[in-house]
Amino acid sequence: MYMKRENIVKNALLGLTAAAFVGAPLSPRHNVNGPILAAAVSIVNAGDTTGPLAMIAVPKKSDADVALDALGNITASLSDPRALSDAFHGYFAYKTAHPDDIKKPFLYFVDYGLSSTKPRGYVFDMVAKTIVDGPFMVAQGRGSSPNKDGVPTIFSNQSGSAATSLGLYVAREVYSFTGHTGGQAYSSVGLRLDGKSPGFNDKAFGRGVVAHGAPYVTATRAGRSEGCPALEPARAQRLLPMLANGGVVFLFAPHAAWLASDPWLSNPANASGSAVALN
């Protein structure tokens, strides 16, 4: 998906050194590299850091870009080109700033720029750079959309809003969750979430926003929650304990105010995405 920057620099080095020899007289040893060309070949092939061209550094990719190269082409279509990039940069930025908080390599990512009728959740292994599971259906808060189907358009950090809250969360402990749907109680595994995006999800723990299994989420429909990124019960039972006590949850949408202000995003946008309500 992304052009290999290292290859561009390597090709440029070889091109420059080749050009330097155009018109030069041949000698009986014309098949032997001269000192400049030898240095270039050394840098290209062996990463030499001591030769005359060592000052021309090949840019090193960030951990987020490496993850994006590995995973970007094997995920389904997303709502915005920066969805995965922001999730991965957010994960590694938070991990760098708070290394003691991140004890698990797993990232639960949801693209709320997609309709609730489409699978939009993934769990990634950020060390192995693999997809653990996904895409799968994920519920949105009933306060985030007027209808049970469609793309959520309202995101909130306020108690009583029943809306989804965007941003980065650190996963806490699992517990026995009890919910209600259709007038019936149900039980499932729950995962407490600690919101780390100030102003956008830092009230989630107090609101009781958690990841949990729910019978209204199936392989073909998502349903609506009270703001929780709920998933199928069997999938929740398998995935949430993996994330517990040190994994990361990242809820994305192409929301202008959030994209411009969340401190864990790599390149905050001033007007990216649709201008949807936030309260």
Residue frames as qw, qx, qy, qz and C-alpha x, y, z in Angstrom:
[[0.000, 0.884, 0.467, 0.000, 0.00, 0.00, 0.00],
 [0.160, -0.947, 0.146, 0.237, 2.89, 2.34, 0.68],
 [0.669, 0.657, -0.291, 0.187, 5.93, 2.91, -1.48],
 [0.851, -0.328, -0.114, 0.393, 9.12, 1.54, 0.02],
 [0.002, -0.989, 0.143, 0.030, 11.15, 4.63, 0.93],
 [0.600, -0.530, 0.522, 0.294, 14.28, 2.61, 1.47],
 [0.707, 0.296, 0.536, 0.354, 14.15, 1.36, -2.15],
 [0.307, 0.930, 0.143, 0.140, 13.86, 4.91, -3.47],
 [0.267, -0.887, 0.361, 0.107, 16.99, 5.98, -1.57],
 [0.705, -0.242, 0.602, 0.286, 18.91, 2.87, -2.59],
 [0.641, 0.552, 0.444, 0.296, 18.03, 3.29, -6.26],
 [0.127, 0.990, -0.028, 0.060, 19.00, 6.96, -6.10],
 [0.481, -0.704, 0.476, 0.213, 22.42, 6.09, -4.62],
 [0.701, 0.034, 0.619, 0.352, 23.13, 3.53, -7.31],
 [0.477, 0.786, 0.339, 0.200, 21.91, 5.93, -10.00],
 [0.070, -0.980, 0.178, 0.061, 24.15, 8.75, -8.79],
 [0.536, -0.539, 0.585, 0.282, 27.22, 6.58, -8.56],
 [0.690, 0.321, 0.574, 0.301, 26.55, 5.09, -11.99],
 [0.325, 0.926, 0.167, 0.098, 26.22, 8.57, -13.46],
 [0.305, -0.865, 0.336, 0.211, 29.56, 9.53, -11.98],
 [0.577, -0.283, 0.677, 0.360, 31.25, 6.90, -14.11],
 [0.647, 0.672, 0.359, 0.013, 29.64, 7.77, -17.45],
 [0.434, 0.877, -0.164, 0.129, 32.38, 8.66, -19.92],
 [0.454, -0.726, 0.515, 0.046, 35.16, 7.45, -17.68],
 [0.482, 0.520, -0.682, -0.181, 37.92, 5.50, -19.47],
 [0.970, -0.185, -0.049, -0.151, 37.90, 1.76, -19.02],
 [0.083, -0.681, 0.724, -0.071, 40.88, 0.00, -17.53],
 [0.455, 0.148, -0.874, -0.088, 41.85, -3.67, -17.50],
 [0.122, -0.209, -0.859, 0.451, 40.02, -3.80, -14.19],
 [0.293, -0.175, -0.174, -0.924, 36.87, -2.05, -15.43],
 [0.636, -0.349, -0.614, -0.312, 34.77, -4.83, -13.90],
 [0.492, -0.269, -0.604, 0.567, 35.94, -3.90, -10.39],
 [0.170, -0.906, -0.368, -0.124, 33.95, -1.28, -8.44],
 [0.309, 0.517, -0.263, 0.754, 35.72, 1.97, -7.64],
 [0.206, -0.072, -0.670, 0.710, 35.75, 3.42, -4.13],
 [0.364, 0.024, 0.127, -0.923, 32.58, 5.53, -4.53],
 [0.710, -0.014, -0.475, -0.520, 30.55, 2.78, -6.16],
 [0.529, -0.018, -0.811, 0.249, 31.85, 0.24, -3.68],
 [0.029, 0.031, 0.559, -0.828, 30.72, 2.46, -0.82],
 [0.559, 0.027, -0.090, -0.824, 27.26, 2.84, -2.35],
 [0.714, 0.001, -0.658, -0.239, 26.92, -0.89, -2.88],
 [0.333, 0.015, -0.782, 0.526, 28.09, -1.44, 0.70],
 [0.274, 0.031, 0.367, -0.888, 25.40, 0.88, 2.04],
 [0.673, 0.064, -0.292, -0.676, 22.69, -0.65, -0.14],
 [0.760, 0.042, -0.638, -0.118, 23.59, -4.26, 0.52],
 [0.628, -0.128, -0.641, 0.423, 25.01, -4.25, 4.01],
 [0.358, -0.886, -0.272, -0.115, 23.87, -1.03, 5.66],
 [0.653, 0.069, -0.216, 0.723, 27.43, 0.29, 5.97],
 [0.231, -0.942, -0.245, 0.009, 27.65, 3.24, 8.36],
 [0.559, -0.612, 0.192, 0.525, 31.34, 4.07, 7.97],
 [0.581, 0.261, 0.459, 0.619, 31.89, 4.64, 4.24],
 [0.152, -0.063, 0.116, 0.979, 31.93, 7.98, 2.38],
 [0.324, -0.325, -0.468, -0.755, 28.20, 7.82, 1.66],
 [0.328, -0.340, -0.824, 0.314, 27.17, 6.88, 5.18],
 [0.049, 0.209, 0.271, -0.938, 25.94, 10.45, 5.72],
 [0.491, -0.031, -0.407, -0.769, 23.03, 9.68, 3.36],
 [0.281, -0.041, 0.851, -0.442, 20.74, 7.93, 5.84],
 [0.326, -0.251, -0.785, -0.463, 17.97, 5.59, 4.82],
 [0.457, -0.359, 0.206, -0.787, 14.89, 6.63, 6.81],
 [0.089, -0.036, -0.971, 0.218, 13.80, 4.07, 9.37],
 [0.437, -0.435, -0.525, -0.586, 10.11, 3.25, 9.48],
 [0.392, -0.353, 0.473, -0.706, 8.16, 3.77, 12.66],
 [0.197, 0.047, 0.958, -0.205, 6.57, 0.81, 14.42],
 [0.503, 0.497, 0.420, -0.569, 3.17, 2.10, 13.29],
 [0.487, 0.606, -0.378, -0.502, 4.23, 2.22, 9.64],
 [0.078, 0.273, -0.955, -0.084, 5.67, -1.29, 9.85],
 [0.335, 0.263, 0.824, -0.374, 2.35, -2.51, 11.25],
 [0.512, 0.602, 0.112, -0.603, 0.47, -0.64, 8.54],
 [0.322, 0.502, -0.698, -0.396, 2.60, -2.26, 5.83],
 [0.016, -0.089, 0.994, -0.067, 1.92, -5.69, 7.28],
 [0.193, 0.392, 0.828, -0.351, -1.79, -5.31, 7.98],
 [0.267, 0.463, 0.014, -0.845, -3.12, -2.56, 5.73],
 [0.396, 0.264, -0.630, -0.614, -3.58, -4.75, 2.66],
 [0.290, -0.107, -0.950, -0.046, -5.24, -7.65, 4.44],
 [0.170, 0.361, 0.613, -0.682, -8.01, -5.74, 6.20],
 [0.275, 0.644, 0.686, 0.198, -11.39, -5.13, 4.60],
 [0.165, 0.580, 0.199, 0.772, -12.37, -1.71, 3.24],
 [0.301, -0.444, -0.514, 0.669, -12.43, 0.98, 5.91],
 [0.112, 0.883, 0.446, -0.097, -14.34, 4.27, 6.13],
 [0.049, 0.982, -0.168, -0.065, -11.30, 6.51, 5.88],
 [0.739, 0.490, -0.374, 0.270, -7.72, 6.11, 4.59],
 [0.097, 0.582, -0.567, 0.575, -6.31, 7.17, 7.96],
 [0.806, -0.435, -0.068, -0.396, -8.40, 4.79, 10.11],
 [0.945, -0.129, -0.178, 0.242, -5.73, 2.12, 10.65],
 [0.486, 0.461, -0.251, 0.699, -2.90, 4.63, 10.58],
 [0.296, -0.633, 0.198, -0.687, -4.43, 6.57, 13.46],
 [0.899, -0.387, -0.048, -0.201, -5.15, 3.41, 15.42],
 [0.892, 0.068, -0.191, 0.403, -1.60, 2.11, 15.04],
 [0.291, 0.520, -0.250, 0.763, 0.06, 5.46, 15.71],
 [0.527, -0.623, 0.084, -0.572, -2.18, 5.90, 18.73],
 [0.955, -0.260, -0.143, 0.024, -1.25, 2.46, 20.05],
 [0.772, 0.133, -0.201, 0.588, 2.50, 2.99, 19.77],
 [0.052, 0.624, -0.149, 0.766, 2.38, 6.63, 20.93],
 [0.669, -0.607, 0.058, -0.425, 0.55, 5.65, 24.09],
 [0.960, -0.147, -0.139, 0.194, 2.81, 2.64, 24.63],
 [0.561, 0.394, -0.225, 0.692, 5.89, 4.85, 24.33],
 [0.166, -0.612, 0.168, -0.755, 4.50, 7.40, 26.78],
 [0.663, -0.402, 0.374, -0.509, 3.11, 4.83, 29.25],
 [0.479, 0.324, -0.807, -0.116, 5.05, 1.58, 28.78],
 [0.080, -0.084, 0.884, -0.452, 3.95, 0.17, 32.13],
 [0.596, 0.214, 0.293, -0.716, 0.27, 0.40, 31.14],
 [0.767, 0.394, -0.313, -0.398, 0.57, -1.77, 28.03],
 [0.463, -0.404, 0.782, -0.103, 1.16, -5.33, 29.14],
 [0.705, 0.287, 0.648, -0.001, -0.54, -7.13, 26.24],
 [0.217, -0.203, 0.540, 0.787, 0.25, -6.91, 22.50],
 [0.174, 0.484, 0.821, 0.246, -3.42, -6.89, 21.46],
 [0.118, 0.196, -0.010, -0.974, -5.41, -4.03, 19.92],
 [0.252, 0.559, 0.788, -0.052, -9.22, -4.12, 19.57],
 [0.021, -0.201, 0.249, 0.947, -10.04, -1.70, 16.73],
 [0.313, 0.614, 0.718, -0.093, -13.51, -0.61, 15.58],
 [0.127, 0.046, 0.355, 0.925, -14.23, 1.59, 12.57],
 [0.169, 0.594, 0.654, -0.437, -17.43, 3.47, 13.46],
 [0.202, 0.453, -0.289, -0.819, -17.26, 5.29, 10.15],
 [0.213, -0.020, -0.882, -0.420, -18.84, 2.15, 8.70],
 [0.643, -0.274, -0.202, -0.686, -22.50, 1.20, 8.89],
 [0.532, -0.307, 0.672, -0.414, -23.72, -1.09, 11.65],
 [0.917, 0.263, 0.129, -0.269, -24.71, -3.52, 8.89],
 [0.681, 0.582, -0.419, 0.147, -21.05, -4.08, 8.03],
 [0.857, -0.346, -0.173, 0.341, -18.37, -5.98, 9.98],
 [0.190, 0.882, -0.135, 0.410, -16.10, -3.28, 11.41],
 [0.572, -0.737, 0.338, -0.122, -14.17, -4.79, 14.32],
 [0.759, 0.394, -0.476, 0.204, -10.72, -6.39, 14.48],
 [0.663, -0.703, 0.239, 0.095, -8.30, -7.67, 17.07],
 [0.612, 0.677, -0.364, 0.185, -4.66, -7.28, 16.02],
 [0.825, -0.408, 0.004, 0.390, -1.48, -8.73, 17.49],
 [0.182, 0.975, -0.127, 0.003, 0.80, -5.69, 17.35],
 [0.431, -0.619, 0.623, 0.208, 3.97, -7.70, 17.99],
 [0.586, 0.075, 0.761, 0.268, 3.40, -10.49, 15.47],
 [0.227, 0.370, -0.289, -0.853, 1.69, -7.99, 13.10],
 [0.107, -0.172, -0.928, -0.312, -1.18, -10.38, 12.47],
 [0.549, -0.267, -0.116, -0.784, -4.99, -10.30, 12.58],
 [0.170, -0.073, 0.905, -0.382, -6.18, -12.37, 15.52],
 [0.239, 0.516, 0.821, -0.062, -9.83, -12.02, 14.43],
 [0.217, 0.688, 0.160, -0.673, -11.92, -9.89, 12.10],
 [0.212, -0.219, 0.114, -0.946, -13.66, -8.26, 10.57],
 [0.196, -0.396, -0.890, 0.115, -16.67, -8.90, 12.80],
 [0.208, -0.728, -0.398, -0.517, -19.85, -7.10, 13.79],
 [0.317, -0.141, -0.512, 0.785, -19.71, -4.56, 16.64],
 [0.099, -0.808, -0.581, -0.004, -22.58, -2.64, 18.26],
 [0.193, 0.363, -0.069, 0.909, -22.75, 1.14, 18.52],
 [0.016, 0.268, 0.604, -0.750, -24.40, 3.22, 21.22],
 [0.151, 0.665, 0.719, 0.136, -28.12, 3.82, 20.67],
 [0.077, -0.877, -0.170, 0.443, -27.43, 7.48, 21.39],
 [0.289, -0.429, 0.497, 0.697, -25.07, 7.59, 18.40],
 [0.082, -0.048, -0.712, -0.696, -27.71, 6.90, 15.76],
 [0.532, 0.034, 0.193, -0.824, -31.45, 7.55, 15.51],
 [0.881, 0.154, -0.223, -0.388, -32.01, 4.23, 13.74],
 [0.859, -0.349, 0.375, 0.019, -30.86, 0.74, 14.60],
 [0.806, 0.223, 0.311, 0.452, -28.95, 0.51, 11.29],
 [0.325, 0.906, 0.044, 0.269, -26.66, 2.93, 9.56],
 [0.560, 0.307, -0.324, 0.698, -23.51, 4.93, 10.33],
 [0.410, -0.693, -0.430, 0.410, -23.31, 6.51, 13.81],
 [0.289, 0.690, 0.147, 0.648, -23.33, 10.31, 13.61],
 [0.355, -0.819, 0.120, -0.434, -23.27, 11.40, 17.27],
 [0.720, 0.034, -0.547, 0.426, -20.45, 10.69, 19.74],
 [0.359, -0.802, 0.048, -0.476, -20.44, 11.72, 23.38],
 [0.407, 0.233, -0.710, 0.525, -18.41, 11.53, 26.56],
 [0.351, -0.329, 0.281, -0.831, -21.39, 12.40, 28.79],
 [0.121, 0.113, 0.933, -0.318, -23.20, 10.19, 31.26],
 [0.438, 0.495, 0.553, -0.507, -26.72, 9.35, 30.15],
 [0.326, 0.555, -0.376, -0.667, -25.96, 9.90, 26.46],
 [0.844, 0.125, 0.516, -0.073, -25.92, 6.16, 25.61],
 [0.579, 0.788, -0.181, -0.105, -23.51, 7.18, 22.84],
 [0.898, 0.107, -0.045, 0.425, -20.24, 5.73, 21.64],
 [0.242, -0.922, 0.204, 0.224, -17.10, 7.56, 22.79],
 [0.768, 0.582, -0.188, 0.191, -14.20, 7.74, 20.32],
 [0.047, -0.845, 0.490, -0.210, -10.53, 7.40, 21.15],
 [0.537, 0.308, -0.756, 0.212, -7.98, 5.19, 22.85],
 [0.748, -0.536, 0.108, -0.377, -8.75, 3.01, 25.87],
 [0.145, 0.407, -0.879, 0.201, -6.58, 0.79, 28.03],
 [0.751, -0.240, -0.527, -0.316, -8.25, -2.53, 28.83],
 [0.325, -0.494, 0.609, -0.529, -8.68, -3.37, 32.49],
 [0.252, -0.112, 0.943, -0.186, -10.03, -6.51, 34.13],
 [0.433, -0.189, -0.704, -0.530, -12.71, -8.90, 32.88],
 [0.284, -0.007, 0.672, -0.683, -15.78, -9.55, 35.02],
 [0.133, 0.396, 0.906, 0.076, -19.21, -11.17, 34.88],
 [0.153, 0.046, -0.150, -0.976, -21.41, -8.77, 32.90],
 [0.190, 0.498, 0.831, -0.162, -25.22, -8.67, 33.16],
 [0.099, 0.104, -0.253, -0.957, -27.32, -6.79, 30.63],
 [0.448, 0.462, 0.652, -0.402, -30.89, -6.49, 29.39],
 [0.137, 0.189, -0.551, -0.801, -32.36, -6.64, 25.91],
 [0.465, -0.203, -0.651, -0.565, -35.95, -7.07, 24.82],
 [0.654, -0.503, 0.075, -0.561, -37.04, -7.09, 28.43],
 [0.973, -0.147, -0.166, 0.068, -34.83, -10.10, 29.17],
 [0.356, -0.815, 0.451, 0.072, -31.67, -10.28, 31.26],
 [0.911, 0.330, -0.196, 0.150, -28.55, -11.96, 29.91],
 [0.584, -0.714, 0.312, 0.227, -25.03, -12.67, 31.16],
 [0.783, 0.551, -0.104, 0.268, -21.70, -12.51, 29.37],
 [0.681, -0.232, -0.086, 0.689, -18.06, -11.66, 29.90],
 [0.092, 0.985, 0.123, 0.074, -17.32, -7.94, 30.31],
 [0.686, 0.077, -0.072, 0.720, -14.08, -5.98, 29.93],
 [0.180, -0.896, -0.220, 0.340, -13.72, -2.70, 31.80],
 [0.574, 0.526, 0.165, 0.606, -12.25, 0.17, 29.79],
 [0.365, -0.691, -0.126, 0.611, -10.20, 3.17, 30.92],
 [0.476, 0.815, 0.243, 0.223, -10.54, 6.03, 28.41],
 [0.599, -0.390, 0.090, 0.693, -7.29, 7.87, 27.66],
 [0.265, 0.417, 0.373, 0.786, -8.48, 10.48, 25.14],
 [0.095, -0.362, -0.466, 0.802, -9.23, 13.58, 27.27],
 [0.320, 0.335, 0.026, -0.886, -12.59, 15.15, 26.58],
 [0.557, 0.209, -0.558, -0.579, -13.69, 12.30, 24.32],
 [0.795, -0.139, -0.564, -0.172, -13.73, 9.08, 26.35],
 [0.261, 0.292, -0.687, 0.612, -12.18, 9.80, 29.75],
 [0.523, -0.182, 0.378, -0.742, -15.60, 9.48, 31.44],
 [0.686, 0.086, -0.618, -0.374, -16.18, 6.01, 29.99],
 [0.358, 0.019, -0.866, 0.350, -15.20, 4.12, 33.12],
 [0.176, 0.131, 0.533, -0.817, -17.59, 6.15, 35.27],
 [0.597, 0.175, -0.189, -0.760, -20.32, 5.76, 32.64],
 [0.728, -0.047, 0.659, -0.182, -19.93, 1.98, 32.73],
 [0.686, 0.612, -0.269, -0.286, -18.88, 1.77, 29.08],
 [0.544, -0.398, 0.734, 0.086, -17.30, -1.67, 28.67],
 [0.456, 0.295, -0.712, -0.445, -16.65, -4.23, 25.97],
 [0.519, -0.061, 0.756, -0.395, -18.94, -7.22, 26.40],
 [0.003, 0.132, 0.909, 0.395, -20.79, -9.97, 24.63],
 [0.433, 0.255, 0.305, -0.809, -24.44, -9.34, 23.72],
 [0.493, 0.280, 0.822, 0.053, -27.13, -11.51, 22.10],
 [0.425, 0.821, 0.242, -0.295, -28.22, -8.62, 19.89],
 [0.149, 0.732, -0.564, -0.353, -24.88, -8.86, 18.06],
 [0.901, 0.119, 0.417, -0.009, -24.72, -11.73, 15.58],
 [0.576, -0.099, 0.530, 0.614, -22.66, -12.61, 12.53],
 [0.257, 0.478, 0.571, 0.616, -24.98, -10.50, 10.35],
 [0.166, -0.834, -0.261, -0.457, -26.34, -7.70, 12.57],
 [0.360, 0.282, -0.487, 0.744, -24.87, -5.42, 15.22],
 [0.425, -0.721, -0.546, 0.042, -27.74, -4.00, 17.24],
 [0.063, 0.736, -0.162, 0.655, -27.28, -1.05, 19.61],
 [0.599, -0.246, -0.589, 0.483, -25.81, -0.80, 23.09],
 [0.288, -0.914, -0.245, 0.143, -25.64, 1.87, 25.79],
 [0.093, 0.937, -0.335, -0.037, -22.36, 3.08, 24.27],
 [0.641, -0.440, 0.619, 0.115, -20.41, -0.18, 24.60],
 [0.407, 0.509, -0.641, -0.405, -18.44, -1.75, 21.71],
 [0.741, -0.104, 0.592, -0.301, -20.34, -5.02, 22.23],
 [0.338, 0.389, -0.762, -0.393, -19.71, -8.12, 20.13],
 [0.806, -0.091, -0.486, -0.325, -21.04, -11.65, 19.72],
 [0.721, -0.601, 0.244, -0.245, -21.07, -13.57, 23.01],
 [0.966, -0.033, 0.110, 0.231, -18.86, -16.45, 21.85],
 [0.569, 0.592, -0.101, 0.562, -16.37, -14.05, 20.29],
 [0.252, -0.812, 0.227, -0.475, -16.33, -11.91, 23.43],
 [0.877, -0.442, 0.178, -0.057, -15.62, -14.99, 25.55],
 [0.893, 0.169, 0.080, 0.410, -12.63, -15.80, 23.36],
 [0.472, 0.594, -0.015, 0.651, -11.17, -12.34, 22.74],
 [0.264, -0.872, 0.019, -0.411, -11.82, -10.15, 25.77],
 [0.801, -0.566, 0.109, 0.162, -9.70, -12.15, 28.23],
 [0.760, 0.234, 0.106, 0.596, -6.81, -11.79, 25.77],
 [0.178, 0.714, 0.057, 0.674, -7.13, -8.00, 25.97],
 [0.574, -0.783, -0.218, -0.100, -7.65, -7.82, 29.73],
 [0.630, -0.706, 0.096, 0.308, -5.15, -6.05, 32.01],
 [0.370, -0.582, 0.393, 0.609, -3.04, -4.23, 29.49],
 [0.440, 0.361, 0.642, 0.514, -4.44, -4.46, 25.96],
 [0.040, 0.294, -0.041, -0.954, -5.69, -1.45, 23.98],
 [0.340, 0.631, 0.697, 0.023, -9.08, -0.58, 22.47],
 [0.097, -0.277, 0.216, 0.931, -9.28, 2.07, 19.75],
 [0.349, 0.653, 0.664, -0.105, -12.63, 3.37, 18.47],
 [0.216, -0.168, 0.362, 0.891, -12.35, 5.37, 15.23],
 [0.375, 0.742, 0.556, -0.004, -14.70, 7.52, 13.16],
 [0.406, 0.314, 0.212, 0.832, -14.00, 10.29, 10.63],
 [0.258, -0.863, -0.428, 0.069, -15.13, 12.89, 13.17],
 [0.371, 0.739, -0.073, 0.557, -13.64, 16.36, 12.67],
 [0.366, -0.825, 0.221, -0.370, -13.48, 17.56, 16.29],
 [0.888, -0.383, 0.246, 0.063, -11.98, 14.33, 17.57],
 [0.831, 0.339, 0.081, 0.433, -9.45, 14.02, 14.73],
 [0.234, 0.802, -0.117, 0.537, -8.27, 17.56, 15.42],
 [0.345, -0.749, 0.293, -0.485, -7.84, 17.17, 19.16],
 [0.954, -0.300, -0.009, -0.008, -7.08, 13.63, 20.33],
 [0.177, -0.843, 0.499, 0.089, -3.48, 13.72, 21.63],
 [0.665, -0.232, 0.695, 0.144, -2.76, 10.15, 20.54],
 [0.730, 0.626, 0.274, 0.032, -3.36, 10.78, 16.84],
 [0.703, -0.072, 0.236, 0.667, -0.28, 11.17, 14.65],
 [0.175, 0.105, 0.280, 0.938, -1.37, 14.11, 12.46],
 [0.157, 0.569, 0.624, -0.512, -4.38, 15.93, 13.92],
 [0.205, 0.408, 0.579, 0.675, -6.62, 17.23, 11.15],
 [0.091, 0.160, 0.233, -0.955, -8.33, 20.59, 11.27],
 [0.615, 0.272, 0.064, -0.738, -11.22, 19.59, 9.06],
 [0.202, 0.192, -0.922, -0.271, -10.92, 15.92, 8.21],
 [0.052, -0.298, -0.949, 0.090, -13.99, 13.77, 7.95],
 [0.201, -0.632, -0.536, -0.522, -17.61, 14.73, 8.37],
 [0.059, -0.291, 0.398, -0.868, -18.60, 17.37, 10.87],
 [0.562, -0.425, -0.675, -0.218, -20.83, 15.32, 13.16],
 [0.428, -0.767, 0.035, -0.476, -22.14, 16.25, 16.57],
 [0.587, 0.014, -0.653, 0.478, -20.15, 15.80, 19.77],
 [0.383, -0.724, -0.010, -0.573, -21.49, 16.71, 23.19]]
